[in-house]
Amino acid sequence: MNEMRKYNPESDSEHVKRIWLECGWLEPDKESTMDLFLKGQDVWVTDINNEAECLVISSPGSMQYLDESLSMACITGVTTSRIARKQGLAGNMTANVIANAADDGAAVCTLGMFEQGYYNQMGFGTGGYEHFISFDPTQLKINRKTGIPRRLSSKDASLIHESRLNRKLNHGYCNLFPENITDAEMQWGDNTFGLGFIDEKTGKLIHHFCCTAKNVESGPYNIWWMVYHNDEEFLDLLALIKSLGDQVRLVRLKEPRGLQFQDLLNTPFSYRMITEKSPFEHRNKAVAYWQIRICDLEKCISAFSSEYGQLQFNLKLYDPIQKYIGDNQGWNGLTGDYIISLGKSSNCKMGVDNTLPCLETNVNAFSRLWLGTVPASGLRLTEKFKCDDTLLKSLDSIFCLPEPTPDWDF
Ligand SMILES: CC(C)(COP(=O)(O)OP(=O)(O)OC[C@H]1O[C@@H](n2cnc3c(N)ncnc32)[C@H](O)[C@@H]1OP(=O)(O)O)[C@@H](O)C(=O)NCCC(=O)NCCS
């Protein structure tokens, strides 16, 4: 197996672009945007005949877990060229990039999956459903006037990125640190623009949204992200979206956590029937496409806190990533026996206490339980997840967390 190595922009740029062109990830006129996207990230390649044929990219970042911020590595790209498929390159590289990130202190690792199953081999478990809501902006039940917003484009990437990082953070929200990621995201899409409000005193961008539109005249407009800190700012953004409704027939957005967007729409069922199969179809599409794995169990358990109970149990954990990195000198997965103590403050230590009940599972399922994606009783049905009914009931009650979402597309 060829060794992976760090990407060198001088000599590898042409070859990694060929990989993305072959995967259909890059349009020929967007090649400089790929250079921008790679800058500031941790980029690795593997060669065949001295040319990069597999590319794995990881971004430093953070994830909000209840009231704590955990350090995160986000795998933002895994691609293998046409001549190098099914040689084990992508799997081995991804596993080793995760191991490096864990060595550097990442408590969790996240990614967007192309299909269920592949990254499960590296210990990932599927995150929560995201709801993509499509609606006619005139049907928003908002009656509100806002001030005049500021136009935003990729020229404002710095301002926009700062605003994204400083948004109100809910459980599961992720931040990707390199500013170039926001800049590149503004440049990938069709006719990307944003609207937002600046604080006159500080000059900082406060609340805003960014969206793309293939058909600028009548939509659909796809809102990539919304940034706000409180209810008033959120309602301002909805009022702005509604103000486009004399022209734009459909807007798509990801439902923010903590509310049912349908409540903000007039007669949603009627519109869904009337618009069925039209390019401007009203719908609510649910997809679970992001995944997470715990890399540092101690940090992740310490971030957990519950006012409502205490629980101690043995955790017999299996980590499938070990088959890729078994002989790694540093971090090599989480397989082992742990004693977990959960309560107002929580901790975990290696060992077994024979007086305690036992949960036997893999890091995939445990990551989902810990984040609050699926309760223990659901995991026992669909995953490798073994424990008695009493422990199951206790796990269901204590892991009663807000629904997690990254609120950042990757
Ligand atoms: C996905 C991709 C990166 C895999 O690259 P690769 O170097 O061929 O991957 P590997 O050799 O490590 O793994 C391939 C193996 O995984 C298996 N596999 C693929 N999808 C799987 C799934 N959903 N579940 C389980 N196994 C899966 C394949 O069957 C293959 O097994 P085999 O060799 O026994 O037949 C490559 O196909 C690609 O670049 N696709 C286009 C871009 C893309 O979608 N990237 C992923 C972004 S999240």
The ligand as an SDF file (V2000), in Angstrom:
LIG
                    3D

 48 50  0  0  0  0  0  0  0  0999 V2000
  -16.4400    6.7320   -2.2650 C   0  0  0  0  0  0  0  0  0  0  0  0
  -15.0140    6.6600   -2.7890 C   0  0  0  0  0  0  0  0  0  0  0  0
  -14.2050    7.7470   -2.1300 C   0  0  0  0  0  0  0  0  0  0  0  0
  -14.4350    5.3140   -2.4090 C   0  0  0  0  0  0  0  0  0  0  0  0
  -13.0800    5.2960   -2.8350 O   0  0  0  0  0  0  0  0  0  0  0  0
  -12.2090    3.9520   -2.9050 P   0  0  0  0  0  0  0  0  0  0  0  0
  -10.7760    4.3410   -2.7940 O   0  0  0  0  0  0  0  0  0  0  0  0
  -12.6470    3.1550   -4.0420 O   0  0  0  0  0  0  0  0  0  0  0  0
  -12.6880    3.2360   -1.5430 O   0  0  0  0  0  0  0  0  0  0  0  0
  -12.0720    1.9680   -0.8230 P   0  0  0  0  0  0  0  0  0  0  0  0
  -11.2640    1.1540   -1.7840 O   0  0  0  0  0  0  0  0  0  0  0  0
  -11.4470    2.3770    0.4560 O   0  0  0  0  0  0  0  0  0  0  0  0
  -13.3980    1.2030   -0.4190 O   0  0  0  0  0  0  0  0  0  0  0  0
  -14.1770    0.6060   -1.4000 C   0  0  0  0  0  0  0  0  0  0  0  0
  -14.9230   -0.5380   -0.7330 C   0  0  0  0  0  0  0  0  0  0  0  0
  -15.9750    0.0020    0.0640 O   0  0  0  0  0  0  0  0  0  0  0  0
  -17.1710   -0.6530   -0.2430 C   0  0  0  0  0  0  0  0  0  0  0  0
  -18.3040    0.2100   -0.0750 N   0  0  0  0  0  0  0  0  0  0  0  0
  -18.7340    1.2080   -0.8800 C   0  0  0  0  0  0  0  0  0  0  0  0
  -19.8640    1.7400   -0.4050 N   0  0  0  0  0  0  0  0  0  0  0  0
  -20.1370    1.0850    0.7240 C   0  0  0  0  0  0  0  0  0  0  0  0
  -21.1890    1.1690    1.6570 C   0  0  0  0  0  0  0  0  0  0  0  0
  -22.1740    2.0450    1.5120 N   0  0  0  0  0  0  0  0  0  0  0  0
  -21.1780    0.3380    2.7200 N   0  0  0  0  0  0  0  0  0  0  0  0
  -20.2050   -0.5690    2.8920 C   0  0  0  0  0  0  0  0  0  0  0  0
  -19.1710   -0.7090    2.0070 N   0  0  0  0  0  0  0  0  0  0  0  0
  -19.1500    0.1150    0.9560 C   0  0  0  0  0  0  0  0  0  0  0  0
  -16.9920   -1.0200   -1.7350 C   0  0  0  0  0  0  0  0  0  0  0  0
  -17.8940   -2.0250   -2.0870 O   0  0  0  0  0  0  0  0  0  0  0  0
  -15.5560   -1.4590   -1.7590 C   0  0  0  0  0  0  0  0  0  0  0  0
  -15.4470   -2.7720   -1.2570 O   0  0  0  0  0  0  0  0  0  0  0  0
  -14.6600   -3.9120   -2.1470 P   0  0  0  0  0  0  0  0  0  0  0  0
  -13.3190   -3.3170   -2.4450 O   0  0  0  0  0  0  0  0  0  0  0  0
  -14.6330   -5.0620   -1.1850 O   0  0  0  0  0  0  0  0  0  0  0  0
  -15.5140   -4.0910   -3.3340 O   0  0  0  0  0  0  0  0  0  0  0  0
  -14.9850    6.7960   -4.3360 C   0  0  0  0  0  0  0  0  0  0  0  0
  -15.8930    5.9050   -4.9030 O   0  0  0  0  0  0  0  0  0  0  0  0
  -15.2890    8.2060   -4.8200 C   0  0  0  0  0  0  0  0  0  0  0  0
  -14.3720    9.0340   -4.9280 O   0  0  0  0  0  0  0  0  0  0  0  0
  -16.5730    8.5030   -5.1460 N   0  0  0  0  0  0  0  0  0  0  0  0
  -16.9760    9.8000   -5.6550 C   0  0  0  0  0  0  0  0  0  0  0  0
  -16.8950   10.8890   -4.6130 C   0  0  0  0  0  0  0  0  0  0  0  0
  -17.6470   10.5590   -3.3360 C   0  0  0  0  0  0  0  0  0  0  0  0
  -18.8320   10.3080   -3.3320 O   0  0  0  0  0  0  0  0  0  0  0  0
  -16.9150   10.6130   -2.2040 N   0  0  0  0  0  0  0  0  0  0  0  0
  -17.4480   10.3660   -0.9020 C   0  0  0  0  0  0  0  0  0  0  0  0
  -17.8700   11.6350   -0.2850 C   0  0  0  0  0  0  0  0  0  0  0  0
  -18.6340   11.4190    1.2870 S   0  0  0  0  0  0  0  0  0  0  0  0
  1  2  1  0
  2  3  1  0
  2  4  1  0
  2 36  1  0
  4  5  1  0
  5  6  1  0
  6  7  2  0
  6  8  1  0
  6  9  1  0
  9 10  1  0
 10 11  2  0
 10 12  1  0
 10 13  1  0
 13 14  1  0
 14 15  1  0
 15 16  1  0
 15 30  1  0
 16 17  1  0
 17 18  1  0
 17 28  1  0
 18 19  1  0
 18 27  1  0
 19 20  2  0
 20 21  1  0
 21 22  1  0
 21 27  2  0
 22 23  1  0
 22 24  2  0
 24 25  1  0
 25 26  2  0
 26 27  1  0
 28 29  1  0
 28 30  1  0
 30 31  1  0
 31 32  1  0
 32 33  2  0
 32 34  1  0
 32 35  1  0
 36 37  1  0
 36 38  1  0
 38 39  2  0
 38 40  1  0
 40 41  1  0
 41 42  1  0
 42 43  1  0
 43 44  2  0
 43 45  1  0
 45 46  1  0
 46 47  1  0
 47 48  1  0
M  END
$$$$
